[in-house]
Every structure is written in structure tokens, then in C-alpha cells.
């Protein structure tokens, strides 16, 4: 099968207990789209006017198609900025379109143009010529050809070029030249930028930054012609009447393959498609920005990088020559078609429980996918971890092929839930602690652990003070798995990816089965007393000076959403008072959420989730440590302090 790699489950469950006392009155909560996407304006400025440093550009008033295209490019990896990709990955196309429409409709004043006093007259003259005339000899059109005579943009997808700092324009054109920015084909902006010299890039950026913005800066209403959008004839892929520049054409997104192609109308294939979602297989076997199922996703492990393999039916690079028996051998025995031992990043310690019938259905589905030629990448594991000899030793110590055996005395639903959680769902891949050689202690042990190198903590599913759900109702557990939000909790981080790509697609019977099993896990049966504060941890107490400083920071950055007393807003912002995710002994998840921000997954039950802005660019390591120490010691919470070292260790891993 290749090397399937794990995706984490992370439930952020709350108890709902509020602090005692009489907090000051909170302003009324308004459920508006602006409130839901406040995470965007934290960087791009109030109302999307632009960030203070200029590298987070104005998004207010830009054409809707342009904004939508950019959001898709960030989410799907064609534009490379890890923080944006992290924020947008849990969101679907419909919500991204709604966000684009919201900011496109905002009309707020532009800033004054940047002074051009430091630029030479020759530089400004060169920039003006490039803007007005282009470079016909190099098939570079004038800027106004695509971006409008007034340079304020053209609907549906060409943005305005005015009101932007020179350094930002230089950086963007430089990213096009080097391939760090990409768009849907045909990528005409990349061709334009590559045709310009560095001096010409600087000149056009300088001239544009020095231009005043017209009083009416709305984008033009008419779309540019194909000839204007395609500077070189080779870039034209449609009739002249149809704009086909992927950099500006919002309709280009329609050409992107669906994340999960519609299977052929065959019962076995349809069953395999369902099982593939249950196992979230595509999440690991699709590289960021790559073709679905074609592999190439890099997963960093303590032993080096592991790359997922191509699962499409391409005969040269995928599974085209694999039989159903070969596929079963990978799932059940952890061996490739040629008998090689597979690295255990592919969770065959869990998939060995998958039945032969389900394995055959998965194989039939994968064989129905469009074939994609994408050679597999060799793992970059340190010696000797990737050698067959080392894998033989590892398997002798930690792996025995098996099968799922229903437990007598348990209901059919319980056994079905156990099969999904322990087998295809491979929950233990994240929620079971690991030893020094990367092996889980037991596939039945869901006691939680830090996900290697991702630095998210997958909380224990067997402890009521972490993520155990024995005291939740059946409906609450099903809602969390299906919608990503429930009355007593929500998901974030890697678990949001699991809900988006997997559990939200499961039918009601399977969700109920998983809930039945999870609620009955050993050790999760103790029910916290109603309103009881989380148990105290053994970490160091918070000093009074840090509490005072953290409280001030909380009031400045957090209280407007989470409340003065940490009470939160139901189905919008989680309460922090009495929240067991806040008081975990390991504060990694809290630090990650503050630094990176994030959205809950966009699901049918929660199609327009609220976002939390990333504070990595706003708060220092000391700030983050102090505000989280305050939260963990306030309103009845009794957890220990967060150190600057805790924050520093995790800050280094934030995608940028």
C-alpha cells in the first residue's frame, strides 16, 4: 500500500463550569460574519485595511474573485505561508467564498501613498514606462492591461495595485519569480515576473507605491479580455473571449480536482470510498498543493522524514500493478508488494485489525481513482532506522499480525465502535503514549501523548480530567465527531483535520458505535462532580507578579471574546473557566492555539466557524507565558505556570 502516516486526534473538551463572583457586564455578543472572521483582521488590520508593517496587505474592497482565489491558493498550498495555510485548512470552499465576499464589500479609505523622495527620477521613469507600456519584446503587458486603467483592479479576479508598500510589492513579485507563489494554470503572473529583471521589479514597485489612490477605488466592473490576461500566446488555453489567466481568473478554481473524486457506481467501490474516509487515508496520501491520493506528503518523525506514497492506480508510480492480495498484505502484515517491510509510520499495527472484506473494498476504490504519475519519494530516515534489518527487529519487538475479535458480552454497537477506533481509525497512533523507538505501549492504551515533532498533545481518552467522554451523552460525543463542536467541547489543531477529512462523513450508526465504545473505555468512568474545578497539577504555582501582568494582557487581547471571567460564548468562543483542556499538565495545546490561532472545521453542523487569531506576531514569549499562566490559575482553575521555555520550544515549530 505504501506508507500511510498518522493524523492526530485532539479533543478540546470543556466542563462548562464558570467562575464564581460578579464579573463586570460584558458587551452584547453580535453574531456577525465580521466577528466570525476576526482572525483575519488581526493581521490584515481593522476592516482589512492592511497590517501596520505592510506585509499583510489590504484586503478590503479587493475583487471577490481575487480574494477567493487567494484563499484557495493558501489553503491548498499553491501559496506558501504556513500560518495562513494552518488557519484555512479546516475551511471548505463555501465558507472561503463567503469570507471573500465579506471583505470585497468593505469600502474603507486607503492610506496616503508612500513618499517617493528616496527614489531616483530614473527609477520612477522606468517604473512608469513598465506600468503604461509593458515590455512587448518580452511579452510583458502593461500593468493597466490587467489591473485597470486606474490600477484599482478589475472584476472578477485582478486586484488593485495602489495603496501597497514598495517592500510588499517587491516581495510579491520576487515570490512569483522564484516559484514561492503559484496560481492555477496558466500562471501568467509567474511568467510576467520571471521576464522582469530585479531592477525592473524594484522600479515598478517603487512607482506603484508612490501613486495616489483615487477617491473612488472600486474595481472595474468588466472583466479584462483574454489577450490582456495572457501575455504570451503559449499561456492561452481557451478561446480569446474567455479569460484564462490562473493568477486572476476566479473560475480557474473549478478546474481543481475534487478532494475525493466521485467513485464509479459500484457497490464495492462505494463501500471502499466510505472506508477511505473513515480511515482519513487521503489526508496523509496527498501532499500540500498536490494531486489527491498521489502521495508525497512529508511527515517529520524523531527518526527523520517519511513520505507518503502514491495510491492512485498509476502502473509506474502508484498501485496500478497491485492486486487485492498485495493490498491486504500491506494492511494486515505491513509488507509491500515485493515483500519489503514497511516503516511503522504507516499504522499497520492498527490496520492489521481491518477485515479482508474491507481491505478488498478499499483496494477496489483506489483502483477506481484517476491515475496520477507521481514518483514516490525516498524516506529520509537516519541510519539504521529505515533499513530492513532494523525494521525486522522493531517488528519482532512490537508487532504481531492479528485481526479484530468481537468481545463477548459487549453489544454489536460497542464492537463496531472498537473496530473503527482501534483499526481503521487508528486513534492509538496519536492518543497512545510511545516509547523511545516510536512504538505505542498498547493499541488498547489511549492514555494520551505528545505527537512527535508536531508538538500537539493528544489528550488521554481514558481520563475524565483530560478527554474522556464517559460523562458525556451519546449525542454530545456524536456531535463532536460529526460537527467539530458540541455543548461541552470543540476540536482544534490536528483533530480539526480528522473531523474535516474523516468523521464528519461517517453515517449515524458508525458515529453512535464509536461514541458507545469511547464512553465505555476503562478508566474513563469517573464522572467529575458538577461545577467542580479541574484537579490541581504538580507544576509550579504562578507568581503574583506574573498573575498581575497576565491578567492585564488577558484584558487587552482575550476578554473581548472569552469574557472577563473566562465564561466564553456558547458555540462561538469556548469558556476558559473550568475547561479541562486549559488545565492539562502539558500546556502544549494552549501555547499552539495562542501562537497559531485557528478555526474549528467547517461542517454541515457548523458551516461558518468562529476563528481565533494567531498571536505569534503580536505577543512575545514572555507575554504568552504570562497570559496562559493567568488563565490556568484563574476562575477556579488550578493548573501550574507556563514558562517562557515552554513557549520558546513551541514557537520554533510554528509554520511560517
N, C-alpha and C positions, 0 to 999 in steps of 0.2 A: 504493500500500500504506500509506503514511503514513510515520512517522519512527521506525523501529526504532532503538534505541540500544544501545550495546555493553555487554556484561558481560565482566568481566576473567577471564583465566585466570592462576592463580597457583599454581605447584607448589612446595611446600616440600620439596625432596628432600634426603636425608641420605646421607652416605657410610658411616656406621656405624663409622668409626674411633674408638676410645676412647683416652683419655689413658693415658700410661704412669704407673707408680707404684703405690703401695699405699694406696688411699683407705681411710678408716675403714669399718667394716662398716655397711651400710645396714640399716634395719629391714625385715623381710619385707614384701613388697608383697601387699596383700589386694585382690583384685578384687571390690569390692562396689559396689552402686549408690550408696551414700553417697560412695565415692571418686570414682565417675564424675561425680557432680553436685556436687563440692566447689566448683565455680564459683558455685553458688547461695549457699552458706553464707558465702562471702567477704563478701557484702553483708548477707545476712539473718541473720548470726550463727551460731555453732556450733549444730548441730542445728536450724537455722531458728528460733531463739528470738527474734530481732529484732536489727537492727543497732543500734550504740551511739547513733546520732543520732535514732533513731525513725522516720526516713523510709523505712527498709527494714523493713517490719513483720514481725511473727511470721507464719511460715507453718506451723510445726509444729502438728499437731493440727487444722488447719482442714479442713472437709469436702473430700473428694476432688473432688467435682464442682465446687465453687467454685474450687479451685486449678487444676483442668484448664481451666475456663472462662477464668480469668485468663491462664494461659499462652497459650491460643489467642488471646485478645484482644491480648496484647502482640506475639506473633509476627506476627499478621495486620494489625496497625496500628490496631485499634479503641481500644487504649490507647496513649497517646503517651508513650513514654520510649525514646529511641533506643538507649540502652545495652542495655536488655532485648531490644528487637527485634533488634538485632545478634546477641546471644547465641543467640536462639531460632530465627532464620530457617532455620538448616540442619537443624532437627529436625522429624521427622514427628509426626503425631497419636499414634501408638502410643507413642513414647518420651515425649511430653509427658504422656500418661495414666499411664505408669509413674512418672514423676517426681512427679506429683501424688499418686499412691497412696503413694509412699515418705514424703513429708512429712506426709500426712494420718495416717499410722500412728505418727508420733512423738508421744509424750506426755511433755513435759518441763515443769518448773514455770514458772508465769507470774511476771513481775516484780511487785513491790509496786505498788499504784495510785499515780498521781501525786497529790501533795498538792493539795488544793483551797483552801488557805488564802488564796490571792490572788484567788479568785473571790468575787463578792458573793453574798449569800444569795438575792437576786432572780434572778441568772443561774442558779444551781443549781436554783431552784424552777422556772424556765421550762424548763430542760433536762429535769428530771424529768417535767414535765407532757407535754412532747413525746414522751418515751420511752414513758410509760404510756398516754397518751390519743391522741396524734397531733393532727391538725387536721382533724376531719371536714368542716368548712366548705370546706376546700381539697382534700379527698380525699387527705389525707396520713395513712397508717396509723400507729399506734404502732410504735415500733421493735421491740417484743416480738412483734408480729404476724408478722413475717417472720423475726426473728433468735432467736426462742425466748424463753420466759418468763424464763429465766436469762441471756439475752443471750449465750449461748455458741455460738450457731449452730444451724442445722437442716440435716440432710442432705436432698437431695444438694448444694445449692449456696448456702445462705445462711451467711455467715461469722459468727464470734463478733465482738462489738464491744468486749469488755473487754481490758484489758492493753495498750491502744494509747494513745500520747501524744496530747494535745489538738491539738498543731500538725499531726500527721499526719492526724487525723480532719478538721480544718478544711481541710487541703489536698485531701483526697479529695473531700469534699462540694463544695468550690469547683470542683474539676475536673469533677464531674458537672454543676454549674450552667453552666459555660462551654462544655461540649462537648468538653473535652480528654480526658475519659473517656467511652467509649461501650461499649455491650454489644449483644448480639444483640437484635433486636426481639422483643417490645415492651420498650423500655428504661425500665422503671418507675423505677429509681433516679434517672435523669436527671430524670424528671417530679417525683419527690419533692423532690430538691434544688432544682429551679427554683421550687418552690412555697414554699420557705422564704426568709425574709429573711436578710441577713448576720448580724444579731443573733441570730436563731433558730439558724442554723448554729453560731455560736460557743457558744451556750448548750447545745445538745445535745452538742457535742463536749466541752465542759468537764465536764458532768455525767457523761458516759460515762467520761472519763479518770479521774474521781475514784472510780469504783466498784471495790470489791474483787472479785477473781476467785474463784469458788467452788472448793473443794478438788477437786471433780470437774468439770472444764471441758470435757468431751467434748460435741460437738454432739448435738443431739437426733436420735433415730433416725427420726422420722416426718417426712415432707415436709409443709410448710405447704400450706394449701388455695389454690386459685386466687384466691379472694376476698381472701385476705390478701396474696397476692403482687401483685395488680393493684389499685393504689389508685384508679384511675379506670376506669369501665366501658369507656371507649374503648380501653383497653390490652388488653382481653381478646380473644384471637384463637382460643381453643379452649373446649371445654366446661369448666364450673366444676370438674369433678373432675380436670382436668389442669392442673398449674402451667404458666403461660405468661409468666413474668417473665424476660426475657432476662438481666437482671442476676444472677439467682440460679439459673436453670434450666440445669443442665449439659447437658440433652438439646438445648438450643437450637443447640448446635454442629452437630448433624446437619442443620440447615436450611441451613448454609452450602454454596454450590455447590462441587463438587469442583474442584480446581485445574485439572484438564484433563478436561473433560466427555467422556464416552464417545461416540465418533463413531457415526454410523449404520453398519449392517453393509454397507458398500460398499467394494470393494477400493481404489478410487481415494481415497476419504475416509480409509480406514485407513492408506494409504501417506502421505497428507498429514499425518495425526496424528503418525506416526513422524518425518517430516521436520521438523515443527514442533518436536518435542523435540530433534532433532539440532541445530537452529539456536538452541534456547533462546529462541524468539520470545516466548513468554508472559512470560518473566522481565522483559522491557522493556515489554511492552504491557499490564501490569497494575500499577495504582497500589497502593501500600501501603494495605491495607484496602479496596480497590476490587473491583469485579466482574472476574473473569478476562477477559482479552482486550479490556477496554473502554478501555484507554489511560489517559492522564493522569499517567503516572509522570514526574516531573521529573528531568532529568539536568543537573547543573551542568557547564558547559564553560567554558574560558577566555574564550569569546565571549558568554556568557550562558546562560540556561536553555533547554533543549529539552524539549518534552513529547511523549511517545509518543502515537500515535493509536489510535482505536477500530478494532479489526479484526473486530468481530462484524458479522453481516450486517444490521445496522440500516440502513434505507434513508436515514434523515435524517442520521445522525451517524457511520455506520460504512461498511462495504464493500458494503452491500446492492445498490447500483447498479453495482458494479464487475464487469466481465467478466474472463474469464481473460486476455484480451489486455491489459486495463488493469493487471492484477496483474503480468503479465510485464514490462510497460513500467516498472513501479516497480523490480522486482528487477534487470532487465537494463540499463535505461537511466537509472535514478534520476530518473524523472519521474512525477508524479502523474497521475490520470485525466484532468485538464484540461490536461495538458502542462506544468504548473509544474515547475521544477527543485526537487528535494528537497534538504534540508540533508544534508550528508555524515555527520551523526551516525547517520543510517540508513546502514548499511555497504554501500551499493550498489557500492562499489569491490571488495567481496568477493562479494556476491550476483550480480554480473554473470556470474560463472562458473557459477551454478546452471543446470541444463538446463531446457529448456522443459517437458519431461515432469514434472520435479519441481516446477516452478513451478505447473503446472496442478493437480497433486495437492495442493499447499499451498492453493491457491485453493479447491478443492473441499472441503477440510477446514474452512477458515474459514467457508465458506458453510453448513456443517452445524451450526455453533455456535448456541446461543440468542442471539437479537438483544438487545442492550442499548442503550438510549438513553443516550448519554453524549457530549455535545458535545465536540469536540476543543478543547484549549486552544491559544491562540496562543503561539508561541515568544516568549521574552523575550530576544532576541539584540540586542546593541549594534549600532547603525548603523555600517557598512553591511552587516554580516556576513549578515543574513537577507534581503537584497534579491536579486531575481532577477539583477540586473546583476553583483553580487559573486559569486553562485554560478556565473554563466556564466564569469567569469574563473577562478574556482577550478577548474571542470571542465576548462577549456582547458589549465590547467597540470598537473592531477593525475589526470584521469580519462579513460579511453577504454573504451567498452563492449567486452566481449570474451566469451570462452567458454572452457571448460576443454578443453585439448588434451592427451590422454594422451601421456606421454613415451615415445618408443620406447626399447626396451632395458630398461624397468622392468616389474616384474611387475604383474599385474592388481590385486593387493592394494595395492601401492605407489601405483598411480594412483588407486585408490578412496580411499586414505588422503589423498592430496594433494587430491583433490576435496573431501573433507569438511573438512580443516584449512584450506585456502585459500578455500573457497567458503562453503558453508552454515554451517560452524563459525566463520567469520570470526575465527580466532585472532589474525591480524595486527592486529585492531582494538585489542588490548591489548599484544601481545608484539612489535610493531614500533615502533621509535622514530618520533617525529613531529617535523615542522618547526614553524616559528613560525606557520604558517597551519593547523596541525592535520592536515596530510596525512602519511601514512606514507611512508617513503622508498621502500619497495617491498613489494608483497604477498608477495614471496618472502623478505623480510628479517624474521626472527623474533628479532632481536638484543636484544629487551627494551627496556623503558622505563617511566618513571613514569606511571601512569594519571592524567591531568589531574584535579585537584581531589579525587579520591578518595584521593590520596596513598598508594596501594599501588604497589609496584614489581613489574611483570610481568617476571620474570627471562628472560634470554636462553634460547631453546630450541636455540641453536646453539653454546653454550659448555658444555664439560664441568664447569667450575667454577661454573656457575650452575644451569640447569635442563635442560641437555642430557641425553638418556637413551640415548645410543649404547651406553654400557657397562652398561645395564640389560638384563635378559632381556625377551623378548616378554611373558611372563606378568606380570612386575612392572609394565610400563607399562600393560597392560590392567587390572590390579588397581587401579592408581592412578586411572584414568579411571572404572572401574566402581564401586569401593568407597570411594574417597577416601583409602584407606590402602594402603600396600604395604610390603614388608620394608625398603625403603630410602627411604621418604618418605611424606609425607601432605600433604593440601591444607588451606588455611586462607584466611580472607578472601574476596575475590571469587571465587576458584576453587572454594571450597566451594559457592557458589551455582550455578556451572556444573555441577559434578558432580551436585548435587541435582536441578536442573531439566533437565539435558540428558544428559550422557554415561553416567550410570548406566542410562538407558533404552535405550541402543544395543545391538544384538544382537552376538553374539560375533564375527561376521565383520567388522562395521564397526569394532569395537574393535581387532581384530587389524590391520585395514588402517591405522588411524590410528597404531597402535604401529609398524608397519612403516615408515611414512613418517617419523615423528618420530625414529626411531632412525637414519635414513639422512640426516638433514639435513646439509648442508655445514657444516663447522666443528665438528661435534659428535663427530667420530670419535676424537679423542684421549681415551684412557682413563686416568683418574688411577691412579697406582700404588696397589696395595692398602695401606691404612693410612697413606697419605701425608697430611700436614696440608694444609689449604687454602692456596692461594697467598697470600702476603702482599699487602696492599693498600698504596696510596700514602698513605693517610690518616695523620694524626699518631699517634705511639705513645701509649700510655696511661701517664700519670704514676704513680709508685709510690704516692703518697698516694691517688689515685683507685682504684687496684687494691685497696688495703687496705680502703677504705670499700666499694667494690663487692663485694668478697668477703664482707664482713660482711652486707651486705644480701642477697646470694645465699643465704647460710646461713639467714637468717631467713625468706625468702619463696619460695625456689626449690628448694633442695636436697631438700626432702621429696618432691618429685615427680621432678625431673630428676637427682637423685643428687649426692653430694658432688663427684664427678669429672665431672659432666655426662654420665653414661652413659645416663640415661633408663631407661625400662621398655619393652620391646618391645610394640608395638601399644597402648600406653597413653600414655606421655609420650615425645616424641622426644628422642634424645640431642642434646646441645649440643656435645659434643666431636667435632670432625671434621665438623660439619654445615655443608655449603656454603651453606645458607640463612642461617646465622649470620654468615658472613664475607663476604657480598655487600658490594661497595664502598658501595652505598647502604643504610643501615640502616633505611630507612622501614618495611619489613615487621616487623622486630623491635620497633620502637617501637610500631607499631599493635597488635601482638599483646599486648604488655605492658600497654598502656593499656586496650584494649577487651576482651581475653580472647577466648574463642570456643570453639566446638565444631567438630569435623570433621562433615561431613554424615552424617545417619542414613541408611544404605543397607542393602540386603539383606546385604551382606558385612560391615557394621559397624553393626548396628542400634542399639547403645547406646554411642555415642562418649563418650570422656572429655572433660571441659571444662577450660578454663583460665580462672581468674577474672580479671575486669578489675581492674587496679591503679590506674586513673586517680584513684580516690577515696582511695587508700592511700599512694601514693608521690608525692613531689614531682618536679618536672622534674629536679632535680639527682640525686635517688635513681635515677630511671630511667636517666639518662645514665651514672651510675657503675656500676650493676649490669650494664648492657649492655656497657659498656667492659670490665668484668671478664670477662664471658662471651666476648667477641670476642678476648681476649688470653690465655685460659687453656686448659690441656689440649691444647696443640699448635695451637690456633687462633692466627692471626697477622694479625688484622684491626685496623684503626685504632680510635681512640677515637670515642665518640658524644658530641656536645656537648649542652649544655643548649638551645642554639638549635635543634638538630635536633628535640629533644623538644617544645619550645615551639611550633614551627611545626606539628607534627602534633597536639598536644594540642588546639589550637583547632578542629580538624575532627572531634573525637570526638563522635558523636551523643549528645545528652543530652535 
